[in-house]
Amino acid sequence: MHLTNSTTSVTARNRSLLRDAALAAGCAALFGLLAALVTSHWHPLISFDQEWIGELHTYARDHRIWTAAVQTLSDIGGTITMRTLLGIAAVWLWLIGARVLAGWVAAQTLVGWGGQWALKLVFDRDRPAFSDPVSHAGGPAFPSGHAMASAITCAVLVGLLWYRVRRRGRIAACAVAAVTVLTIGWTRVALGVHWPSDVLGGWLAAGFVLGSVTTVIELWRPGALARDVRRVNWRTRPRVQRVIVPSVQPPRTADPLDDALLDDAPLDDASYGVGPHGSTPAEGVPGDGLLDDGALDDGVRDGTAGRPDRTSR
C-alpha cells in the first residue's frame, strides 16, 4: 500500500480495489455454481461426497485414538476460537488508534458469522448420517462454518502481519495459514459431520466476505486502511534508546602514589617564587611560589631548600 496522494499511490490503490472486488466476484460466482450443483443433486458431486465421507468414516470408526486426535484439532480450530482471535485483534487495533483497521477486522468477523448462518438456512442441506457416528454436529451442513471461520481468520491475521515482516516471514505466515485452513476443513470431513462440498463452499464464502468487506471499506474511506497500517507499523516498531556518555570525567580521588610522584617531579619557576618573565614578586607580597627570596638564598647555601627554617623562631 502507498500512503501518499501521488499518481503512483492512486494507481496502486485502484489496483488493490480491483483485486479485492475481483476476489469477491470470483468467489461469489464459484459459490453460486457449487450451490446450484448441490441443490440440483448433481450426480458426480454427490458420488464424490459420498465416496470420500464413507472411506474416512470407516477409518475413523476403526481407529479411536486417531479419531480423538482429529476431534481435538477440530475443537481447537472451531468457530469460537477463530472469532475470539479476531475479537482480540480488533480490540488491540482500536486501543492503539487504528480505528478503521479495527472496524475492518470486526466487520470480517460479524459479516462472516451472519453470512454463514444465512446461507445455512437458505440451503438447509442435511449432514451425513451414519448408524454409528464418531462425532456429532447440529444445524444445516452447507456451507461449513469451521471452514469459513478458519479461512477468514487466517486471511485477516496474515493481512495484519503482511507489512510487519519481510519476504521469508510472509512465506511462513502464508504456509501456516494454508496448513491450518486445510487441516480444519479436513477434520470436518474426517469426523463425518460435513460433506467435502460443504468445506469447499465454506472457503468460497470466506473469500467473498473478505473481498466484499474490504472493497466496501475502501470505497467508504479511501486510503484509511493504508493509513492505519502505517500507524500500526509506527506504534509497534522497536524503540532505540540513545545513551549519551558525559564528556566531563569524574574527579580523581587522592592517591598516595600521586603524592610520591609529585615529590619527585622537578619544580618550575613558579615554585621558586619567580614571576612572569623571570621577575620576582615585591617584598612583603606573596609570590606565585611556595618560597620567598630569603628562604631560597639560605636554602641554596646550606642545602636545605624547600624545608622550613626551624632555628629562626
Secondary structure, DSSP 8 states (H G I E B T S, - for coil): ---S-SHHHHHHHHHHHHHHHHHHHHHHHHHHHHHHHHHTT-HHHHHHHHHHHHHHHHHHHH-HHHHHHHHHHHHHTSHHHHHHHHHHHHHHHHHTT-HHHHHHHHHHHHHHHHHHHHHHHHH-------SS-S----S--SS-HHHHHHHHHHHHHHHHHHTTS-HHHHHHHHHHHHHHHHHHHHHHHHTTSS-HHHHHHHHHHHHHHHHHHHHHHHHHSTTHHHHHHHHHHHHHS---------SS-------HHHHHHHHHS---GGGGT--GGG----TTS--SSSS-HHHHHHHHHHT-TTS--SS--
